[in-house]
Amino acid sequence: MPRAAVLIPARWASTRFPGKPLHPIAGKPLVQHVWERAREAHGISTVIIATDDTRIAEVAVGFGAEVALTSPQCVSGTDRCAEVAARLEGVSHVINVQGDEPLIDPALISRLARTLAEEPAIEMITAAVPFGPEEDPTHPHAVKVVLDRASNALYFSRSLLPFPRAGGAFPFLRHLGIYGYSVEFLLQFVQWPAGVLETAESLEQLRALEHGATIRVLLTQHASVGVDTPADAITAEALLREL
């Protein structure tokens, strides 16, 4: 039977928010909130925090997490996940949950794991949510995705996608930064060089599309709040206190 592990890459040296994984939010380090919510997901064999920083590792071990130390040479969270995945035994799939998503929906993690288990041909999977009425789909930090009729990604972009030439409302989809992969595919993915699309948009998932891979996209109504800045941490804390 397929077995999925959740890997949570966490690094200290964030450009805009150094030490972000250990920033206290509602009385706990940010990464602990992510770990706790991932542990609520079903169909997961283990949840591991992947980091190259001993400060993060010591705190994570202190609150009970399993930790995998990775090379400081890892360029991205995906590379960090691949390094850990290569060492795991008996795990067929990996779900990459970003370490700055304290409100990640455990049910979404469960859906990704279940879909990977039920459809073994899927190599890579992610998620998207419809833009809310208060959100601006033209903002470049909000990554858009368009799908084919089988719910596979056609393209991801920081630009408005698609362009509504005729005007009027369009149900734009915002990509969520959660990914699932077969271990075999993940290890292949990190060996591929970045292509022109990935370089132009600074979107790693375009590497898969450039190499002809299929990315399944699950739709959700749960828009998680990522923490990129100290101001985001204040917003996330307010939402956590409402739960």
N, C-alpha and C positions, 0 to 999 in steps of 0.2 A: 504494500500500500504506500502511496505517496506520503511523505512526511515533510512538513513545512516548518522552517525556523524564521522567526522575526529577528532581523538584525537592525540595531539602532546605531548608526554611525554618529559619533560625537567628537568634535574637535574643539580645542581651546582657541585657536588663532583665527577667530572670525574677524574680518576686516572692520565691519561696522559695530561689532559687539563682542570684544574679546572676553573669554571666560563664560560665554553664554550658557553652556550646558549646566553650570553650577549656580546660575543666577537664581536667587530665591523668589519663588512665586507661590503665594498662599501658603507659606511656611515650609515649602519643600524645594529642592533644586529642580530646575526646569526639566532636566532629563529624567528625574524620578517620576514626574507626572506622565511623561511619554511611556516609560517602562510599565507603570501601573496599568495604564489603559491598554497597552498591548497585551498584558497578561490576562485581561478580561476576554480577549478574543477566543473563539472556538476553532478547533482544527489546527492548533499550533503546538508543535512538540517542545519548543524552547524559545526563550526570548533572551537575546544577548546584546549587551552594549559593546560596540566596537570602537576603541579609542587608542590613540598613540600617546595620550597624556596621563601621567601617573596621578595627577591631582583628580582628574575625572574618575579614573579607575578606583582609587581609594575610596572616594565618596560613594561610588556605585556599589562596591563590595559592602560598604557599610550599611546601605539600605537593603541589602540582600540580593542584588542583581548578579547574574553571571556576566563576567567581563572577558573580552578577548582583546589582548594588546596587539596592535597592528603597527606596521612600519610608518615612520614619519614621512616616507617618500610617497605615500598614497596621495594622489592629486585630488580625488573626489571621494564622496561618500560611497559611490558605487565601487570604486577601486578598493575601498576599505571593506565593503561587504564581500567582494570577490575574494579577497585575501583570507577572510574568515571562512567563507563557504568552502574553499579548497581544503580546509582542515577538518571540516565536519564529517562525521561518519553517519551513514544511514539517513541523511537528509537529501531529499530530491528537489526541493524548492526553497527559495528564499524570498521573504517579503521585506523590502527595504522601507523602514519607517523613519522619516527624518526626526532627528533628535530635538527639533525646535517646534514640535507640534503637540503642545500639552493638551489639546482638546481633540486629538485624533479619535475618530469613532471606532470603538472596538468591533462593531458590527460590520464596518467596511473591511477591516482586516480579515474578519471571518469570511466575508463574501469572496475576497480575493483568494484566500486559501482554498475555499470550497470549489471555486471555479477552476483553479489550477488542478485540483484533485480529480474533478469530474471530466475535464477536457484536457487530456494529456498532450494534445497537439499544440496547445498554447505555450509559446516560449516566453512571452513577456506580457504583462498586464498592468494596467494603471486605472485611474479613476478621474471623473470630471463631475462638475456640478453646474447647474444653470446659473448664470449671473443674476444676482438679486437686483431689485429696482434701485437700490442705493449705490450699486457698484458701477464703475466706469470701465466698460470693455475696451476702451482705447488705451488704457494705461499699459505701458510696456512691461511692468512687473507682473501684470495679470496675464498669464500665458493662456492663449486660446487653442482649442483643438476642434477639428472637424472630423466627422466620422462617415464611414460608408454604411450601407444598409445592414451589415452584419455586426455593427458596433466596433469595427476596427478603425484605428486612427488613419486618416488620410494625410494629415499634416498638423504640426504644432507651430504656433508663431506668437511673437510678442506684438505683432501688428494686428489690426482688426481683421478677423478671419471668420467667415468670408466677408468681403466688402459688400454691403447692402446697396447696390447701385440704384435700385428702384426706391430706396428709402423705406421708411416704416420700421416697425419693430421686428427684431429677429432674435430667436432663442440662442444667443451665444453661450458657449460652454467654456467654463474656466477649468483648466487642468489642475489637478491636485497632485502634489509631489510625493505620491506613494507608488511603489512599484513592486511587482512580483515577477520572479523569473524561475525557470528551471535552472538548476545549478550548472548544468552543461552549457546552457545558453549564456548565463552570466559570465562564466569563465572565458567563453569565446568573445563576448561583447567587449570586455576590457582589453582584449588583444587588438581589436580593430583601431585604426587611427581615426582621429576626428576628421570629418569631411567638411566640405565647403558650407553645407547647410548648418551643421552644428556650430561651426566657427562663426558664421554670419549672425546667427540668432543667439549664440551662447546657450543652447539647449541640448543637453546630452542625449535625450531620447531620439533626436533626429539622426544620430549615428545609426540606430537600429533601422530606421526607415531607409536611410541611404544604402544600407547593405541588404535591403529586400526583406527584412524581418517584418512580421505582423505583430502589431501591438493591440491587444483587446482593451477596450475602455468600458469600465462599469460606470453607470450613472448613479449618482447619489443626490439626496437633497440636503446632506449634512455638510455644510461649508466650514471646515476646520480653520482655526486662526493660527497662522504661523508667527513665530517671534523672530523678527529680523533686527529689531532695535529695542532700546530700553523703553520707548513709548509703547511698542507692541506688547511688552511684558506687562505694563500697567493694564492694557486692554484685556489681555488674557487672564490676569488675576481677577479682574472684575467679573468676567464670565465664569471662571471657576468657582467663585464664591456664590454664584447664583445657582449652582448645581445642587 
